[in-house]
Amino acid sequence: MTMVLGPTKKKTEAVAEQKAARKAKAASEAVE
């Protein structure tokens, strides 16, 4: 989904992964 090219791509993906992980953790905590 990201349309970033070049050396910034990896950093953008890392940030996206952190954001997704945080959202997943918050969702799992809300379920409990």
mmCIF file as gemmi writes it, N, C-alpha and C atoms, coordinates in Angstrom:
data_model
loop_
_atom_site.group_PDB
_atom_site.id
_atom_site.type_symbol
_atom_site.label_atom_id
_atom_site.label_alt_id
_atom_site.label_comp_id
_atom_site.label_asym_id
_atom_site.label_entity_id
_atom_site.label_seq_id
_atom_site.pdbx_PDB_ins_code
_atom_site.Cartn_x
_atom_site.Cartn_y
_atom_site.Cartn_z
_atom_site.occupancy
_atom_site.B_iso_or_equiv
_atom_site.pdbx_formal_charge
_atom_site.auth_seq_id
_atom_site.auth_asym_id
_atom_site.pdbx_PDB_model_num
ATOM 1 N N . MET Axp A 1 ? 0.845 -1.201 0 1 0 ? 1 A 1
ATOM 2 C CA . MET Axp A 1 ? 0 0 0 1 0 ? 1 A 1
ATOM 3 C C . MET Axp A 1 ? 0.879 1.249 0 1 0 ? 1 A 1
ATOM 4 N N . THR Axp A 2 ? 2.046 1.129 0.614 1 0 ? 2 A 1
ATOM 5 C CA . THR Axp A 2 ? 2.943 2.28 0.614 1 0 ? 2 A 1
ATOM 6 C C . THR Axp A 2 ? 3.545 2.456 -0.765 1 0 ? 2 A 1
ATOM 7 N N . MET Axp A 3 ? 3.642 3.686 -1.217 1 0 ? 3 A 1
ATOM 8 C CA . MET Axp A 3 ? 4.194 3.958 -2.541 1 0 ? 3 A 1
ATOM 9 C C . MET Axp A 3 ? 5.521 4.69 -2.419 1 0 ? 3 A 1
ATOM 10 N N . VAL Axp A 4 ? 6.266 4.374 -1.382 1 0 ? 4 A 1
ATOM 11 C CA . VAL Axp A 4 ? 7.544 5.032 -1.155 1 0 ? 4 A 1
ATOM 12 C C . VAL Axp A 4 ? 8.647 4.238 -1.834 1 0 ? 4 A 1
ATOM 13 N N . LEU Axp A 5 ? 9.525 4.926 -2.546 1 0 ? 5 A 1
ATOM 14 C CA . LEU Axp A 5 ? 10.627 4.263 -3.223 1 0 ? 5 A 1
ATOM 15 C C . LEU Axp A 5 ? 11.951 4.732 -2.644 1 0 ? 5 A 1
ATOM 16 N N . GLY Axp A 6 ? 12.947 3.864 -2.733 1 0 ? 6 A 1
ATOM 17 C CA . GLY Axp A 6 ? 14.262 4.271 -2.278 1 0 ? 6 A 1
ATOM 18 C C . GLY Axp A 6 ? 14.531 3.899 -0.833 1 0 ? 6 A 1
ATOM 19 N N . PRO Axp A 7 ? 15.557 4.495 -0.23 1 0 ? 7 A 1
ATOM 20 C CA . PRO Axp A 7 ? 16.007 4.14 1.124 1 0 ? 7 A 1
ATOM 21 C C . PRO Axp A 7 ? 14.979 4.441 2.21 1 0 ? 7 A 1
ATOM 22 N N . THR Axp A 8 ? 14.008 5.301 1.925 1 0 ? 8 A 1
ATOM 23 C CA . THR Axp A 8 ? 13.027 5.637 2.958 1 0 ? 8 A 1
ATOM 24 C C . THR Axp A 8 ? 11.987 4.529 3.101 1 0 ? 8 A 1
ATOM 25 N N . LYS Axp A 9 ? 11.937 3.624 2.135 1 0 ? 9 A 1
ATOM 26 C CA . LYS Axp A 9 ? 10.91 2.58 2.133 1 0 ? 9 A 1
ATOM 27 C C . LYS Axp A 9 ? 10.989 1.716 3.397 1 0 ? 9 A 1
ATOM 28 N N . LYS Axp A 10 ? 12.204 1.273 3.748 1 0 ? 10 A 1
ATOM 29 C CA . LYS Axp A 10 ? 12.338 0.399 4.907 1 0 ? 10 A 1
ATOM 30 C C . LYS Axp A 10 ? 11.892 1.1 6.181 1 0 ? 10 A 1
ATOM 31 N N . LYS Axp A 11 ? 12.262 2.363 6.337 1 0 ? 11 A 1
ATOM 32 C CA . LYS Axp A 11 ? 11.868 3.101 7.539 1 0 ? 11 A 1
ATOM 33 C C . LYS Axp A 11 ? 10.351 3.233 7.598 1 0 ? 11 A 1
ATOM 34 N N . THR Axp A 12 ? 9.73 3.523 6.469 1 0 ? 12 A 1
ATOM 35 C CA . THR Axp A 12 ? 8.275 3.664 6.428 1 0 ? 12 A 1
ATOM 36 C C . THR Axp A 12 ? 7.609 2.353 6.809 1 0 ? 12 A 1
ATOM 37 N N . GLU Axp A 13 ? 8.15 1.246 6.316 1 0 ? 13 A 1
ATOM 38 C CA . GLU Axp A 13 ? 7.572 -0.056 6.639 1 0 ? 13 A 1
ATOM 39 C C . GLU Axp A 13 ? 7.729 -0.355 8.119 1 0 ? 13 A 1
ATOM 40 N N . ALA Axp A 14 ? 8.87 0.005 8.697 1 0 ? 14 A 1
ATOM 41 C CA . ALA Axp A 14 ? 9.095 -0.237 10.116 1 0 ? 14 A 1
ATOM 42 C C . ALA Axp A 14 ? 8.091 0.546 10.955 1 0 ? 14 A 1
ATOM 43 N N . VAL Axp A 15 ? 7.862 1.8 10.578 1 0 ? 15 A 1
ATOM 44 C CA . VAL Axp A 15 ? 6.898 2.632 11.302 1 0 ? 15 A 1
ATOM 45 C C . VAL Axp A 15 ? 5.502 2.038 11.173 1 0 ? 15 A 1
ATOM 46 N N . ALA Axp A 16 ? 5.169 1.576 9.984 1 0 ? 16 A 1
ATOM 47 C CA . ALA Axp A 16 ? 3.847 0.976 9.756 1 0 ? 16 A 1
ATOM 48 C C . ALA Axp A 16 ? 3.681 -0.28 10.604 1 0 ? 16 A 1
ATOM 49 N N . GLU Axp A 17 ? 4.753 -1.068 10.717 1 0 ? 17 A 1
ATOM 50 C CA . GLU Axp A 17 ? 4.676 -2.28 11.529 1 0 ? 17 A 1
ATOM 51 C C . GLU Axp A 17 ? 4.45 -1.938 12.995 1 0 ? 17 A 1
ATOM 52 N N . GLN Axp A 18 ? 5.176 -0.929 13.506 1 0 ? 18 A 1
ATOM 53 C CA . GLN Axp A 18 ? 4.994 -0.53 14.899 1 0 ? 18 A 1
ATOM 54 C C . GLN Axp A 18 ? 3.571 -0.065 15.136 1 0 ? 18 A 1
ATOM 55 N N . LYS Axp A 19 ? 3.042 0.717 14.203 1 0 ? 19 A 1
ATOM 56 C CA . LYS Axp A 19 ? 1.686 1.245 14.344 1 0 ? 19 A 1
ATOM 57 C C . LYS Axp A 19 ? 0.677 0.097 14.363 1 0 ? 19 A 1
ATOM 58 N N . ALA Axp A 20 ? 0.865 -0.872 13.471 1 0 ? 20 A 1
ATOM 59 C CA . ALA Axp A 20 ? -0.043 -2.02 13.4 1 0 ? 20 A 1
ATOM 60 C C . ALA Axp A 20 ? 0.06 -2.859 14.671 1 0 ? 20 A 1
ATOM 61 N N . ALA Axp A 21 ? 1.285 -3.045 15.159 1 0 ? 21 A 1
ATOM 62 C CA . ALA Axp A 21 ? 1.477 -3.847 16.367 1 0 ? 21 A 1
ATOM 63 C C . ALA Axp A 21 ? 0.812 -3.176 17.561 1 0 ? 21 A 1
ATOM 64 N N . ARG Axp A 22 ? 0.953 -1.855 17.645 1 0 ? 22 A 1
ATOM 65 C CA . ARG Axp A 22 ? 0.358 -1.121 18.754 1 0 ? 22 A 1
ATOM 66 C C . ARG Axp A 22 ? -1.168 -1.224 18.687 1 0 ? 22 A 1
ATOM 67 N N . LYS Axp A 23 ? -1.717 -1.108 17.48 1 0 ? 23 A 1
ATOM 68 C CA . LYS Axp A 23 ? -3.17 -1.183 17.304 1 0 ? 23 A 1
ATOM 69 C C . LYS Axp A 23 ? -3.664 -2.575 17.685 1 0 ? 23 A 1
ATOM 70 N N . ALA Axp A 24 ? -2.921 -3.615 17.29 1 0 ? 24 A 1
ATOM 71 C CA . ALA Axp A 24 ? -3.315 -4.986 17.597 1 0 ? 24 A 1
ATOM 72 C C . ALA Axp A 24 ? -3.273 -5.209 19.108 1 0 ? 24 A 1
ATOM 73 N N . LYS Axp A 25 ? -2.247 -4.668 19.767 1 0 ? 25 A 1
ATOM 74 C CA . LYS Axp A 25 ? -2.128 -4.832 21.218 1 0 ? 25 A 1
ATOM 75 C C . LYS Axp A 25 ? -3.285 -4.127 21.918 1 0 ? 25 A 1
ATOM 76 N N . ALA Axp A 26 ? -3.611 -2.93 21.469 1 0 ? 26 A 1
ATOM 77 C CA . ALA Axp A 26 ? -4.711 -2.178 22.073 1 0 ? 26 A 1
ATOM 78 C C . ALA Axp A 26 ? -6.022 -2.93 21.88 1 0 ? 26 A 1
ATOM 79 N N . ALA Axp A 27 ? -6.195 -3.53 20.707 1 0 ? 27 A 1
ATOM 80 C CA . ALA Axp A 27 ? -7.428 -4.268 20.417 1 0 ? 27 A 1
ATOM 81 C C . ALA Axp A 27 ? -7.53 -5.486 21.328 1 0 ? 27 A 1
ATOM 82 N N . SER Axp A 28 ? -6.432 -6.207 21.506 1 0 ? 28 A 1
ATOM 83 C CA . SER Axp A 28 ? -6.464 -7.404 22.342 1 0 ? 28 A 1
ATOM 84 C C . SER Axp A 28 ? -6.71 -7.021 23.802 1 0 ? 28 A 1
ATOM 85 N N . GLU Axp A 29 ? -6.176 -5.881 24.223 1 0 ? 29 A 1
ATOM 86 C CA . GLU Axp A 29 ? -6.397 -5.439 25.6 1 0 ? 29 A 1
ATOM 87 C C . GLU Axp A 29 ? -7.848 -5.026 25.802 1 0 ? 29 A 1
ATOM 88 N N . ALA Axp A 30 ? -8.455 -4.452 24.781 1 0 ? 30 A 1
ATOM 89 C CA . ALA Axp A 30 ? -9.839 -4 24.889 1 0 ? 30 A 1
ATOM 90 C C . ALA Axp A 30 ? -10.779 -5.203 24.994 1 0 ? 30 A 1
ATOM 91 N N . VAL Axp A 31 ? -10.392 -6.311 24.365 1 0 ? 31 A 1
ATOM 92 C CA . VAL Axp A 31 ? -11.245 -7.507 24.37 1 0 ? 31 A 1
ATOM 93 C C . VAL Axp A 31 ? -11.289 -8.119 25.763 1 0 ? 31 A 1
ATOM 94 N N . GLU Axp A 32 ? -10.173 -8.118 26.459 1 0 ? 32 A 1
ATOM 95 C CA . GLU Axp A 32 ? -10.116 -8.763 27.773 1 0 ? 32 A 1
ATOM 96 C C . GLU Axp A 32 ? -11.045 -8.1 28.777 1 0 ? 32 A 1
